Amino acid sequence: MQASFAALSERGFSTRISEATSFCCLDHVRAAPASCRVVVMSALCNGLVHRTKLESSFLSASSRAFLRSARPSWSRRLSSGSRKLCVVVATAATEIGTLPSLNDLPLINYISQTGRIQPPVEAKTAASIFAVYDKNKKIQYIGFSKDVRNSLRTLMGRRPELCHYYKLYNLQTLDQEKMLAVRKQWMSELGLSPPGNSDPVQRNQWEQPGDAGSISERGKSAAATAKAKSFLQIMKDRGLTEEMVYNPELLQTGKCDVLPSEEQSSEEIAEAEKTLAEAAARRKSIVVATPAGDEVAFEVFYENKIKTNGGWMYDILVSKDDKETRHRVVCGRIYPEAVNMPEDIFLERVFAFLLHKKVQRHTEGLLTEEFPINYFSVSEVSQRYDDFKDWFTAELPDSYWRFNKIHSYGAEKPPLLGPAFNALHES
């Protein structure tokens, strides 16, 4: 028996034994077709061996069909109770190779720093497996693609509220077996399938154009157009700057799906990578100590800085906790001058204060009483938060406008309003 296993191993097969208490002889091995992964299965069962136990967990359909049709010449009747079930299986050694662990892959922002959906794909990539995550970094969907950039664009157009991050594994060859094996391993690591793969309703929302849900035929187009506009606004608020066009023909039928983007040339890809590298060089890592001695760490990217009559106006990107937000800030020069700080350092301390207070980081276009962090002036921070002054050793100005009461404009006596009013008042 050991010699038989050795011979199989030399031919590139791996072996597995189940319920084995005694082994049958492998003198009569009937080879399966090349398409069959299983080439040997023999069973001795307490009597006439007329069927073979098939284990569907590892047998392909073609293998099962072959083994059912084949009657081994060594099949014979055994005395009752003389043998227990013995199954020997030889499977072709896998050529899948090492599978990537989901935990080892980097979590990538769905929208890049340049405002595009730009997955890192090598020129020779033939297929990709990807996992989509929501804003809380919970996995929502695992998919395959031969054009992962357009696949990610399509999913963003269908579920923009859930597309915040992704993980990606690229293949140099279109190997469907390996793609399925990678997905199976990822789901095994998770312990359960993502909702976008396991729930039929969720899966349909990921894999089919969005349905606007209009009841009447006449209202389908209007409902789909309204839904597309709301999705485009969500993407814009998230910082997506590349063009996303919804298919006008689908909109007429009440469905929403973005048109694919034209394939980028190598020059366009190189230019995007250059822009990204330049942007990365202009980013600045900030660590600010709080009055209590803690630290607030984040990154800033200065898009614009315009000098005004009374100070500066900034357009700035702030990144923290894998979330990037855009802000326009007006800073009067009296504030950094009062605390003897350069204006950029002062602004960074302003954002450290707001981040430490966990102020909502996106309020633009919303009817809310939250601090308008996407467009504000430093004076608003000073007036709204009493503890803002604690973040500076020097005293901040009381008011940006510095109103001083010089004259009293109030009348010391009630004005004369005419005889009719005076008579009425006296009565």
C-alpha positions as CSV (number, residue, x, y, z in Angstrom):
1,M,0.0,0.0,0.0
2,Q,2.8,2.4,0.9
3,A,4.4,1.7,-2.4
4,S,1.2,2.6,-4.2
5,F,1.0,5.9,-2.4
6,A,4.6,6.6,-3.3
7,A,3.9,5.9,-6.9
8,L,1.0,8.3,-6.9
9,S,3.0,11.0,-5.2
10,E,5.7,10.7,-7.8
11,R,3.1,11.2,-10.5
12,G,2.0,14.5,-8.9
13,F,-1.0,13.3,-6.9
14,S,-1.9,13.8,-3.3
15,T,-3.8,11.2,-1.4
16,R,-6.4,11.2,1.3
17,I,-7.9,8.3,3.2
18,S,-11.2,8.3,5.1
19,E,-12.8,5.6,7.3
20,A,-9.9,3.3,6.6
21,T,-9.4,0.3,8.8
22,S,-7.9,-1.9,6.1
23,F,-6.6,-1.1,2.7
24,C,-7.6,-2.5,-0.7
25,C,-5.0,-3.4,-3.3
26,L,-4.3,-0.8,-6.0
27,D,-3.1,-3.3,-8.6
28,H,-6.0,-2.3,-10.8
29,V,-6.0,1.4,-11.1
30,R,-8.2,2.8,-13.8
31,A,-7.2,6.4,-14.7
32,A,-9.9,9.0,-15.1
33,P,-9.9,11.5,-18.0
34,A,-7.6,14.4,-17.7
35,S,-10.4,16.7,-16.9
36,C,-11.2,14.7,-13.8
37,R,-9.4,15.7,-10.6
38,V,-10.1,12.4,-8.9
39,V,-8.3,9.5,-10.5
40,V,-8.7,6.7,-8.0
41,M,-11.5,5.7,-5.6
42,S,-12.0,2.2,-4.5
43,A,-14.3,0.9,-1.8
44,L,-14.8,-2.5,-0.2
45,C,-18.2,-2.6,1.6
46,N,-19.2,-5.7,3.6
47,G,-20.4,-7.4,0.4
48,L,-20.7,-6.7,-3.3
49,V,-18.9,-3.6,-4.4
50,H,-21.3,-2.3,-7.0
51,R,-21.3,1.4,-6.2
52,T,-18.6,3.8,-5.2
53,K,-19.1,6.4,-2.4
54,L,-18.8,9.8,-3.9
55,E,-17.8,12.8,-1.8
56,S,-19.2,15.8,-3.6
57,S,-17.1,18.2,-1.4
58,F,-14.1,17.5,-3.5
59,L,-15.3,15.6,-6.6
60,S,-16.2,17.4,-9.9
61,A,-19.3,16.5,-11.8
62,S,-17.1,14.8,-14.5
63,S,-15.3,12.8,-11.9
64,R,-18.5,11.5,-10.3
65,A,-19.9,10.6,-13.8
66,F,-16.7,8.7,-14.6
67,L,-16.7,6.7,-11.3
68,R,-20.3,5.8,-11.6
69,S,-19.8,4.4,-15.1
70,A,-16.6,2.5,-14.3
71,R,-16.9,-1.1,-12.9
72,P,-13.4,-2.0,-11.6
73,S,-12.3,-5.4,-12.7
74,W,-11.2,-6.1,-9.1
75,S,-14.8,-5.8,-7.7
76,R,-15.8,-9.0,-6.0
77,R,-18.1,-10.2,-3.3
78,L,-16.7,-10.4,0.2
79,S,-18.0,-12.4,3.1
80,S,-20.4,-10.4,5.2
81,G,-18.6,-8.4,7.9
82,S,-15.2,-9.3,6.6
83,R,-14.2,-5.7,5.7
84,K,-15.1,-2.2,6.8
85,L,-15.5,0.7,4.4
86,C,-12.2,1.8,3.0
87,V,-12.0,4.8,0.7
88,V,-8.8,5.9,-1.0
89,V,-8.8,9.1,-3.0
90,A,-6.0,10.5,-5.1
91,T,-6.5,14.1,-6.4
92,A,-4.3,16.0,-8.8
93,A,-1.9,18.2,-7.1
94,T,-3.1,21.8,-7.1
95,E,-1.5,24.4,-9.2
96,I,-3.3,27.3,-7.6
97,G,-0.3,28.2,-5.5
98,T,-0.3,30.4,-2.4
99,L,-3.6,32.3,-1.9
100,P,-3.5,35.9,-0.6
101,S,-4.9,36.5,2.9
102,L,-7.6,39.2,3.1
103,N,-6.0,40.5,6.3
104,D,-2.6,41.0,4.6
105,L,-4.0,43.2,1.8
106,P,-3.9,47.0,2.3
107,L,-7.2,48.8,2.7
108,I,-7.4,51.4,-0.1
109,N,-9.6,54.5,-0.1
110,Y,-12.3,54.1,-2.8
111,I,-11.7,57.7,-3.9
112,S,-8.0,58.6,-4.4
113,Q,-6.4,61.8,-3.3
114,T,-6.8,63.1,-6.8
115,G,-10.6,62.6,-6.6
116,R,-10.6,59.6,-8.9
117,I,-11.4,55.8,-8.6
118,Q,-7.9,54.6,-9.5
119,P,-7.1,51.1,-8.4
120,P,-3.5,50.0,-8.5
121,V,-3.5,47.6,-11.5
122,E,-0.4,46.5,-13.3
123,A,-0.3,46.6,-17.1
124,K,-0.5,42.8,-17.5
125,T,-3.3,42.2,-15.1
126,A,-5.9,39.8,-16.6
127,A,-8.4,39.7,-13.7
128,S,-8.9,40.9,-10.2
129,I,-10.7,39.9,-7.0
130,F,-11.8,42.7,-4.8
131,A,-13.7,43.3,-1.5
132,V,-15.7,46.4,-0.9
133,Y,-16.0,48.0,2.6
134,D,-18.3,50.6,4.1
135,K,-17.3,53.7,6.1
136,N,-17.0,51.6,9.2
137,K,-14.6,49.3,7.4
138,K,-17.1,46.4,7.4
139,I,-16.9,44.2,4.3
140,Q,-20.0,44.4,2.1
141,Y,-19.3,42.5,-1.1
142,I,-16.6,40.4,-2.8
143,G,-16.5,40.4,-6.6
144,F,-14.4,39.5,-9.7
145,S,-13.5,41.6,-12.6
146,K,-11.5,41.7,-15.8
147,D,-11.7,45.5,-15.7
148,V,-11.5,46.4,-12.0
149,R,-11.5,50.2,-12.5
150,N,-14.8,50.2,-14.3
151,S,-16.2,47.5,-11.9
152,L,-15.5,49.8,-9.0
153,R,-17.0,52.7,-10.8
154,T,-20.1,50.7,-11.5
155,L,-20.5,49.7,-7.9
156,M,-20.0,53.3,-6.7
157,G,-22.8,54.3,-9.1
158,R,-25.1,51.7,-7.6
159,R,-24.2,51.8,-3.9
160,P,-22.3,55.1,-3.2
161,E,-23.3,55.0,0.5
162,L,-21.4,51.7,1.0
163,C,-18.4,52.2,-1.2
164,H,-15.7,53.7,1.0
165,Y,-12.7,51.3,0.9
166,Y,-11.6,48.2,-1.0
167,K,-9.0,45.5,-1.0
168,L,-7.7,44.2,-4.2
169,Y,-5.8,41.1,-5.6
170,N,-4.7,41.1,-9.2
171,L,-4.0,38.0,-11.4
172,Q,-1.7,37.9,-14.4
173,T,-3.8,35.2,-16.0
174,L,-7.5,34.6,-16.1
175,D,-7.7,31.7,-13.7
176,Q,-11.3,31.2,-12.7
177,E,-10.4,28.3,-10.4
178,K,-7.9,30.4,-8.5
179,M,-10.4,33.3,-8.3
180,L,-13.0,31.1,-6.7
181,A,-10.4,29.7,-4.3
182,V,-9.4,33.2,-3.3
183,R,-13.0,34.2,-2.7
184,K,-13.6,31.0,-0.7
185,Q,-10.5,31.7,1.5
186,W,-11.6,35.3,2.1
187,M,-15.0,34.2,3.2
188,S,-13.4,31.5,5.4
189,E,-11.3,34.2,7.1
190,L,-14.4,36.3,7.7
191,G,-16.3,33.4,9.1
192,L,-19.4,34.2,7.0
193,S,-20.2,35.6,3.6
194,P,-20.6,39.4,3.2
195,P,-24.2,40.6,3.0
196,G,-23.8,41.5,-0.7
197,N,-22.9,37.9,-1.5
198,S,-25.2,36.0,0.9
199,D,-28.4,38.1,0.9
200,P,-30.3,37.8,-2.4
201,V,-31.8,41.3,-2.1
202,Q,-28.4,42.8,-1.3
203,R,-26.7,40.8,-4.0
204,N,-29.1,42.1,-6.6
205,Q,-28.4,45.7,-5.6
206,W,-24.7,45.1,-6.1
207,E,-24.9,43.1,-9.3
208,Q,-27.8,44.7,-11.2
209,P,-28.6,48.4,-12.2
210,G,-30.3,50.3,-9.4
211,D,-34.1,50.4,-9.6
212,A,-35.6,53.8,-8.8
213,G,-38.8,52.1,-7.6
214,S,-41.4,54.1,-9.5
215,I,-44.9,52.5,-9.6
216,S,-46.1,54.1,-12.8
217,E,-44.5,53.8,-16.2
218,R,-44.8,57.5,-16.7
219,G,-42.8,58.2,-13.5
220,K,-40.0,55.8,-14.1
221,S,-37.7,58.2,-15.9
222,A,-38.2,61.1,-13.5
223,A,-37.7,58.8,-10.5
224,A,-34.5,57.3,-11.9
225,T,-33.1,60.8,-12.9
226,A,-33.8,62.0,-9.3
227,K,-32.1,59.0,-7.8
228,A,-29.1,59.5,-10.1
229,K,-28.8,63.1,-9.1
230,S,-28.8,62.2,-5.5
231,F,-26.1,59.6,-6.0
232,L,-24.0,62.1,-7.9
233,Q,-24.3,64.6,-5.1
234,I,-23.2,61.9,-2.6
235,M,-20.1,61.2,-4.7
236,K,-19.3,64.9,-5.1
237,D,-19.6,65.4,-1.4
238,R,-17.2,62.5,-0.9
239,G,-14.6,64.3,-3.1
240,L,-15.1,62.4,-6.4
241,T,-14.1,64.7,-9.2
242,E,-14.0,62.4,-12.2
243,E,-17.0,62.3,-14.5
244,M,-19.7,59.8,-13.7
245,V,-22.5,59.6,-16.4
246,Y,-25.6,57.6,-15.9
247,N,-26.8,55.6,-18.9
248,P,-29.6,57.7,-20.4
249,E,-31.3,54.7,-22.0
250,L,-31.5,52.9,-18.6
251,L,-32.8,56.1,-16.9
252,Q,-35.8,56.0,-19.3
253,T,-36.6,52.5,-18.0
254,G,-36.4,53.6,-14.4
255,K,-32.9,52.1,-13.7
256,C,-29.6,53.7,-12.8
257,D,-26.1,52.5,-13.9
258,V,-23.1,54.6,-14.8
259,L,-21.5,54.2,-18.2
260,P,-18.0,52.7,-18.3
261,S,-15.0,55.0,-18.5
262,E,-12.8,54.9,-21.6
263,E,-9.7,52.8,-21.1
264,Q,-6.8,55.0,-19.9
265,S,-3.7,55.2,-22.0
266,S,-0.3,54.5,-20.4
267,E,0.4,58.3,-20.6
268,E,-2.7,59.1,-18.7
269,I,-1.9,56.5,-16.1
270,A,1.6,57.9,-15.8
271,E,0.3,61.4,-15.4
272,A,-2.2,60.4,-12.7
273,E,0.7,58.6,-10.8
274,K,2.8,61.8,-11.2
275,T,0.0,64.0,-9.9
276,L,-0.6,61.6,-7.0
277,A,3.1,61.6,-6.1
278,E,3.2,65.4,-6.2
279,A,0.2,65.6,-4.0
280,A,1.7,63.1,-1.5
281,A,4.8,65.3,-1.3
282,R,2.7,68.3,-0.4
283,R,0.9,66.5,2.4
284,K,1.9,67.2,6.0
285,S,1.6,65.0,9.0
286,I,0.5,66.9,12.1
287,V,0.7,66.0,15.8
288,V,-0.8,68.5,18.3
289,A,-0.7,68.1,22.0
290,T,-4.0,68.8,23.8
291,P,-4.2,70.8,27.1
292,A,-4.6,67.5,28.9
293,G,-1.4,66.1,27.4
294,D,-3.0,63.8,24.8
295,E,-2.1,64.0,21.1
296,V,-4.2,64.6,18.0
297,A,-2.6,63.1,14.9
298,F,-3.8,63.9,11.3
299,E,-2.7,64.9,7.9
300,V,-3.3,68.2,6.0
301,F,-3.0,69.1,2.4
302,Y,-3.0,72.8,1.5
303,E,-4.8,73.1,-1.9
304,N,-5.0,76.9,-1.9
305,K,-3.9,79.8,0.4
306,I,-5.1,83.3,-0.6
307,K,-4.0,86.4,1.2
308,T,-6.9,88.8,1.9
309,N,-7.1,92.3,3.4
310,G,-7.7,91.0,6.9
311,G,-5.8,87.7,6.8
312,W,-6.0,84.5,4.7
313,M,-8.5,82.2,3.0
314,Y,-7.5,78.5,2.9
315,D,-8.8,75.5,0.9
316,I,-7.5,72.5,2.8
317,L,-7.9,68.7,2.9
318,V,-7.8,67.0,6.3
319,S,-7.2,63.2,6.7
320,K,-7.9,61.3,9.9
321,D,-9.1,57.8,10.7
322,D,-9.0,56.9,6.9
323,K,-11.4,59.7,6.1
324,E,-10.5,62.7,4.0
325,T,-12.6,65.9,4.1
326,R,-12.4,69.3,2.3
327,H,-12.7,72.6,4.1
328,R,-12.6,76.3,3.3
329,V,-11.4,78.5,6.2
330,V,-11.2,82.2,6.7
331,C,-8.5,83.2,9.2
332,G,-8.1,86.8,10.4
333,R,-4.5,87.8,11.0
334,I,-5.4,89.1,14.5
335,Y,-5.7,85.5,15.8
336,P,-2.2,84.1,14.9
337,E,-0.7,87.5,15.8
338,A,-2.3,87.5,19.2
339,V,-0.8,84.1,20.1
340,N,2.5,84.7,18.3
341,M,2.1,81.8,15.8
342,P,2.6,81.4,12.1
343,E,-0.8,81.4,10.4
344,D,-0.4,77.8,9.1
345,I,0.6,76.4,12.5
346,F,-2.4,78.3,14.1
347,L,-4.8,76.8,11.5
348,E,-3.5,73.3,12.2
349,R,-4.2,73.8,15.9
350,V,-7.7,75.0,15.1
351,F,-8.3,71.7,13.3
352,A,-6.7,69.7,16.0
353,F,-9.2,71.3,18.4
354,L,-12.2,70.5,16.2
355,L,-11.0,66.9,15.6
356,H,-10.4,66.4,19.3
357,K,-14.0,67.5,20.0
358,K,-15.2,65.0,17.3
359,V,-17.1,67.7,15.5
360,Q,-19.0,66.2,12.5
361,R,-16.7,66.5,9.5
362,H,-19.2,66.9,6.8
363,T,-22.1,69.4,7.1
364,E,-22.1,71.1,3.7
365,G,-25.5,71.1,2.1
366,L,-27.2,69.8,5.3
367,L,-29.8,71.5,7.4
368,T,-28.1,71.0,10.8
369,E,-27.2,72.8,14.0
370,E,-23.7,71.2,13.9
371,F,-20.7,73.5,13.5
372,P,-20.3,74.3,9.7
373,I,-16.9,72.7,9.5
374,N,-16.7,72.7,5.7
375,Y,-16.9,76.5,5.4
376,F,-16.1,78.6,8.5
377,S,-14.1,81.4,9.9
378,V,-11.8,81.1,12.9
379,S,-13.9,83.7,14.7
380,E,-16.8,81.3,14.7
381,V,-14.7,78.7,16.5
382,S,-13.7,81.2,19.1
383,Q,-17.2,82.4,19.7
384,R,-18.9,79.0,19.7
385,Y,-16.5,77.0,22.0
386,D,-15.4,78.5,25.3
387,D,-12.6,76.0,25.8
388,F,-10.9,76.9,22.5
389,K,-8.8,79.5,24.4
390,D,-7.4,76.7,26.6
391,W,-5.4,75.4,23.6
392,F,-3.2,78.6,23.6
393,T,-0.8,80.0,26.1
394,A,-1.5,83.6,25.1
395,E,-4.9,85.3,25.1
396,L,-7.1,85.2,22.0
397,P,-9.0,88.3,20.9
398,D,-12.5,88.6,22.3
399,S,-14.1,89.3,19.0
400,Y,-13.1,89.4,15.4
401,W,-15.0,92.6,14.8
402,R,-13.8,94.5,17.9
403,F,-16.9,96.6,18.3
404,N,-16.4,99.3,20.8
405,K,-19.2,101.5,22.2
406,I,-18.1,105.1,21.8
407,H,-21.4,107.0,21.7
408,S,-24.8,106.4,23.2
409,Y,-27.4,106.7,20.5
410,G,-30.4,105.9,22.7
411,A,-33.0,108.7,23.4
412,E,-33.1,109.8,27.1
413,K,-36.8,110.8,26.8
414,P,-39.6,109.1,24.7
415,P,-40.0,110.9,21.4
416,L,-42.9,113.1,20.7
417,L,-45.3,111.1,18.5
418,G,-48.0,113.7,18.0
419,P,-51.1,115.0,19.8
420,A,-53.3,111.9,19.1
421,F,-50.8,109.5,20.6
422,N,-50.1,111.7,23.6
423,A,-53.8,112.1,24.3
424,L,-54.3,108.4,24.1
425,H,-51.3,107.8,26.4
426,E,-52.5,110.3,29.0
427,S,-56.0,108.8,29.1
